[in-house]
Amino acid sequence: MAKRPLTPRECELVVCSLYVMELIPFEGIMERLESITLRDIIGPVARGESTREQAADALDQYIKVRRRRFRNVPPEHLWSLDDRIEQEALRMIRKRSPLSAGEKLQPKAIPHEMGDTVEMKVTEIQDRNNKVTLIGKVGNVTAKLPVANRQAYKGNKTISAWITGVEKKPALLHLSTSDYGKHQPSEDVKAAYATAVAALRRYFEMNELPTTEEVDLAKSLFQRMIRRDQNDWFTVYVAMGRPQLDHVRRWVKVIQMLARSLRGDEEATQQLASQEDRFFKDALLRACKAAEKNFTS
């Protein structure tokens, strides 16, 4: 697949980063920079008014804020925005304290993630279409727990369960008391999973074509994390490093294009080439590498 060339802003960001790391001299950089923001960040270093560590932190904050603030901007346009937009991002940086390692720009509305074991206080029992669902609270967050036998939970005010799904708007937790999803596949099945995921990674890293069988199996691994319809879906989710499900949905679409392309669909081949940098490719590669490691260890 064709690689997207760096935008002028990205090139300037790379050069400034190299200067801050003392890998290239400062002479000549400022005269060539068009970005007012980057001038504001590295200029004080050259004048001795700030340290390289401070500049490195400012660059890191700038990248994080820009990605978050302009998350709806297509990746190929993210670093081609004009100076006015850059200055807006810079003002946002100065308004907030530096981010600590691993901190998100926005606090999580739901302090739980899939797999966590929680205690739900039951507030209501719904019985609709012969399906019984317990409604309750985990802290301040609403939770739902489908049950097979209403009488088994009659009188229980607190139930221990694990989280199988998280919805942010509105905030809602899906719970389960069964181990469905946590099944550990056999070693042969794990080896097949690792082979399929490795083939997918080699395609996106080195354009090495996988077989249709490998792509179909890799696609099924990503789909089961969305559908939660296989008894090892959560095992696969953990093995892949707990990827964001919004990312996984995009990956499934791209892998489906790849499968059609391998079967001779020219339209799918053209669509696949246009998807470069639009489906969180780096995150996909991290998930594939994590799965390879976990399924072969």
C-alpha positions as CSV (number, residue, x, y, z in Angstrom):
1,M,0.0,0.0,0.0
2,A,1.1,3.5,-0.7
3,K,2.5,5.4,2.2
4,R,1.2,8.9,3.0
5,P,4.0,11.5,2.7
6,L,4.7,13.7,5.8
7,T,3.0,17.1,5.9
8,P,5.2,20.2,6.3
9,R,3.9,20.4,9.9
10,E,4.9,16.9,10.7
11,C,8.4,17.5,9.2
12,E,8.8,20.6,11.3
13,L,7.7,18.6,14.4
14,V,10.3,15.9,13.7
15,V,13.1,18.5,13.2
16,C,12.2,20.3,16.4
17,S,12.1,17.0,18.3
18,L,15.5,16.1,17.0
19,Y,16.8,19.5,18.1
20,V,15.4,19.1,21.6
21,M,17.1,15.6,21.8
22,E,20.4,17.3,20.8
23,L,20.7,15.2,17.7
24,I,20.9,18.1,15.3
25,P,22.2,21.7,15.8
26,F,19.9,24.7,16.2
27,E,21.4,26.9,13.5
28,G,19.1,27.4,10.6
29,I,16.0,25.8,12.2
30,M,14.2,28.9,13.3
31,E,14.6,30.6,9.9
32,R,12.8,27.7,8.2
33,L,10.0,27.1,10.7
34,E,6.6,28.2,9.5
35,S,4.8,27.0,12.6
36,I,4.3,29.7,15.2
37,T,3.6,27.1,17.8
38,L,6.9,25.2,17.3
39,R,8.8,28.5,17.4
40,D,7.1,29.3,20.8
41,I,8.2,25.9,22.1
42,I,11.8,25.6,21.0
43,G,12.7,29.3,20.8
44,P,13.2,29.7,24.5
45,V,15.5,26.8,24.6
46,A,17.8,28.4,22.1
47,R,17.7,31.6,24.1
48,G,18.5,29.8,27.3
49,E,15.2,30.7,28.8
50,S,13.9,27.1,29.3
51,T,15.5,23.6,29.4
52,R,15.3,20.9,26.8
53,E,13.3,18.8,29.2
54,Q,10.7,21.5,29.4
55,A,10.6,21.8,25.6
56,A,10.2,18.0,25.3
57,D,7.3,18.1,27.7
58,A,5.7,20.9,25.8
59,L,6.0,19.0,22.5
60,D,4.5,15.9,24.1
61,Q,1.6,17.9,25.5
62,Y,1.1,19.6,22.2
63,I,0.8,16.3,20.3
64,K,-1.6,14.8,22.9
65,V,-3.8,17.9,23.0
66,R,-3.9,18.3,19.3
67,R,-4.9,14.7,18.7
68,R,-7.6,14.9,21.4
69,R,-8.9,18.3,20.4
70,F,-9.0,17.5,16.7
71,R,-10.0,13.8,17.0
72,N,-12.6,14.2,14.2
73,V,-10.0,15.5,11.7
74,P,-8.8,12.8,9.3
75,P,-5.2,11.8,10.0
76,E,-3.9,13.0,6.7
77,H,-5.1,16.5,7.6
78,L,-4.3,16.6,11.3
79,W,-0.9,18.1,10.8
80,S,-1.7,20.4,8.0
81,L,-4.0,22.8,9.9
82,D,-3.0,26.5,9.8
83,D,-1.3,28.5,12.5
84,R,-4.5,29.9,13.9
85,I,-5.6,26.4,14.8
86,E,-2.2,25.5,16.1
87,Q,-2.3,28.6,18.4
88,E,-5.7,27.4,19.7
89,A,-4.1,24.1,20.6
90,L,-1.2,25.8,22.2
91,R,-3.5,28.0,24.4
92,M,-5.2,24.8,25.5
93,I,-1.9,23.3,26.5
94,R,-1.0,26.4,28.7
95,K,-4.4,26.2,30.4
96,R,-3.9,22.8,31.9
97,S,-1.2,21.2,34.1
98,P,1.1,18.7,32.4
99,L,-0.2,15.1,31.9
100,S,1.3,12.5,34.1
101,A,2.4,9.2,32.5
102,G,-0.6,7.3,31.3
103,E,-3.1,10.0,32.1
104,K,-6.0,10.7,29.7
105,L,-6.9,14.2,28.6
106,Q,-10.4,13.7,29.8
107,P,-11.2,11.8,33.0
108,K,-13.1,8.6,32.5
109,A,-16.8,8.9,33.3
110,I,-16.9,5.2,34.1
111,P,-14.0,4.1,36.4
112,H,-14.3,0.5,35.3
113,E,-13.3,-1.6,32.3
114,M,-14.3,-4.9,30.8
115,G,-13.3,-7.8,33.0
116,D,-13.5,-6.0,36.3
117,T,-15.4,-7.8,39.0
118,V,-17.9,-5.4,40.7
119,E,-20.7,-5.4,43.2
120,M,-24.1,-4.4,41.9
121,K,-26.8,-3.1,44.2
122,V,-30.1,-4.4,42.7
123,T,-32.8,-1.7,42.4
124,E,-35.2,-3.3,39.9
125,I,-36.1,-6.6,38.3
126,Q,-37.4,-6.5,34.7
127,D,-39.4,-9.4,33.2
128,R,-40.0,-8.8,29.5
129,N,-40.6,-11.4,26.7
130,N,-39.7,-14.2,29.1
131,K,-36.3,-12.6,29.7
132,V,-35.4,-11.5,33.2
133,T,-32.9,-8.6,33.7
134,L,-31.6,-7.2,37.0
135,I,-31.1,-3.5,37.0
136,G,-28.9,-1.8,39.6
137,K,-26.1,0.5,40.4
138,V,-22.3,0.0,40.5
139,G,-21.3,3.1,42.4
140,N,-23.1,5.9,40.5
141,V,-23.2,3.9,37.2
142,T,-26.3,2.0,36.0
143,A,-25.7,-1.7,35.4
144,K,-27.7,-4.5,33.7
145,L,-27.4,-8.2,34.5
146,P,-29.5,-10.8,32.5
147,V,-30.4,-13.9,34.6
148,A,-31.9,-17.2,33.7
149,N,-33.8,-17.8,37.0
150,R,-35.5,-15.0,38.7
151,Q,-36.1,-16.9,41.9
152,A,-32.4,-17.6,42.4
153,Y,-31.8,-13.9,42.9
154,K,-35.0,-13.1,44.8
155,G,-34.2,-11.2,48.0
156,N,-30.6,-10.6,46.9
157,K,-29.7,-6.9,47.2
158,T,-26.1,-7.1,46.2
159,I,-24.7,-9.4,43.5
160,S,-21.0,-9.9,42.4
161,A,-20.5,-10.0,38.7
162,W,-17.9,-9.2,36.0
163,I,-18.2,-6.5,33.4
164,T,-18.8,-7.7,29.8
165,G,-19.4,-4.4,28.2
166,V,-19.2,-0.6,28.8
167,E,-21.4,2.0,27.2
168,K,-20.3,5.6,27.7
169,K,-23.4,7.6,26.5
170,P,-25.5,7.0,28.5
171,A,-23.2,5.4,31.1
172,L,-24.1,1.7,31.4
173,L,-22.4,-1.4,32.4
174,H,-23.3,-4.9,31.1
175,L,-22.6,-7.6,33.6
176,S,-22.5,-11.4,33.7
177,T,-22.1,-14.1,36.4
178,S,-21.1,-16.9,34.0
179,D,-17.6,-17.6,32.7
180,Y,-18.8,-17.5,29.1
181,G,-16.1,-15.6,27.2
182,K,-13.2,-16.6,29.4
183,H,-12.6,-20.1,28.0
184,Q,-8.9,-20.9,27.4
185,P,-8.4,-22.5,23.9
186,S,-6.2,-25.5,23.4
187,E,-2.6,-25.1,22.5
188,D,-3.3,-26.1,18.9
189,V,-6.1,-23.5,18.6
190,K,-3.8,-20.8,20.1
191,A,-1.1,-21.7,17.6
192,A,-3.6,-21.2,14.8
193,Y,-4.7,-17.9,16.2
194,A,-1.0,-16.7,16.5
195,T,-0.3,-17.8,12.9
196,A,-3.3,-15.9,11.5
197,V,-2.6,-12.8,13.5
198,A,1.1,-12.9,12.5
199,A,0.1,-13.2,8.8
200,L,-2.1,-10.1,9.2
201,R,0.6,-8.1,10.9
202,R,3.1,-9.0,8.1
203,Y,0.7,-7.8,5.5
204,F,0.3,-4.4,7.1
205,E,4.0,-4.1,8.0
206,M,5.6,-5.6,4.9
207,N,2.8,-6.0,2.4
208,E,3.3,-9.7,2.5
209,L,0.0,-11.3,1.3
210,P,-1.6,-13.8,3.7
211,T,-3.8,-16.7,2.7
212,T,-7.6,-16.3,2.7
213,E,-7.8,-18.9,5.5
214,E,-5.5,-16.8,7.7
215,V,-7.5,-13.6,7.0
216,D,-10.8,-15.3,7.7
217,L,-9.5,-16.6,11.0
218,A,-8.0,-13.3,12.0
219,K,-11.2,-11.5,11.0
220,S,-13.2,-13.9,13.3
221,L,-11.0,-13.1,16.2
222,F,-11.7,-9.4,15.9
223,Q,-15.4,-9.9,15.2
224,R,-15.9,-12.0,18.4
225,M,-14.6,-9.1,20.5
226,I,-17.5,-7.0,19.1
227,R,-20.2,-9.6,19.0
228,R,-19.2,-11.4,22.2
229,D,-20.6,-14.6,20.6
230,Q,-17.8,-17.1,21.2
231,N,-16.8,-18.7,24.5
232,D,-13.3,-17.3,24.3
233,W,-14.1,-13.7,23.2
234,F,-12.8,-12.1,26.4
235,T,-9.7,-14.3,26.3
236,V,-8.9,-13.0,22.8
237,Y,-9.7,-9.4,24.0
238,V,-7.1,-9.7,26.8
239,A,-4.5,-11.4,24.6
240,M,-4.7,-8.5,22.2
241,G,-4.0,-5.9,24.9
242,R,-7.6,-4.8,25.5
243,P,-7.9,-2.6,22.4
244,Q,-10.5,0.1,22.0
245,L,-13.6,-1.5,20.5
246,D,-14.2,1.6,18.3
247,H,-10.8,0.7,16.8
248,V,-11.7,-2.9,16.5
249,R,-14.9,-2.1,14.5
250,R,-12.7,-0.2,11.9
251,W,-10.2,-3.0,11.8
252,V,-12.9,-5.5,11.0
253,K,-14.1,-3.5,8.0
254,V,-10.5,-3.2,6.7
255,I,-9.9,-6.9,7.1
256,Q,-13.1,-7.7,5.3
257,M,-11.8,-5.6,2.4
258,L,-8.6,-7.5,2.5
259,A,-10.5,-10.8,2.4
260,R,-12.5,-9.7,-0.7
261,S,-9.4,-8.4,-2.3
262,L,-7.6,-11.7,-1.9
263,R,-10.6,-13.3,-3.7
264,G,-10.2,-11.1,-6.7
265,D,-12.5,-8.2,-5.9
266,E,-10.9,-5.2,-7.7
267,E,-13.1,-2.6,-6.0
268,A,-12.1,-3.9,-2.6
269,T,-8.4,-3.7,-3.6
270,Q,-8.8,0.0,-4.5
271,Q,-10.7,0.7,-1.3
272,L,-8.1,-1.1,0.7
273,A,-5.3,1.1,-0.8
274,S,-7.3,4.3,0.2
275,Q,-7.6,3.2,3.8
276,E,-3.9,3.8,4.7
277,D,-3.6,5.7,8.0
278,R,-7.4,5.8,8.5
279,F,-8.0,2.8,10.8
280,F,-5.5,3.3,13.7
281,K,-2.9,1.1,12.0
282,D,-0.4,1.5,14.8
283,A,-2.9,0.3,17.3
284,L,-3.8,-2.7,15.1
285,L,-0.1,-3.7,14.9
286,R,0.2,-3.4,18.7
287,A,-2.8,-5.7,19.1
288,C,-1.4,-8.2,16.6
289,K,2.0,-8.3,18.3
290,A,0.4,-8.7,21.7
291,A,-1.8,-11.6,20.5
292,E,1.2,-13.3,18.9
293,K,3.2,-13.1,22.1
294,N,0.3,-14.2,24.4
295,F,-0.9,-17.0,22.2
296,T,2.6,-18.5,21.8
297,S,3.8,-18.0,25.4
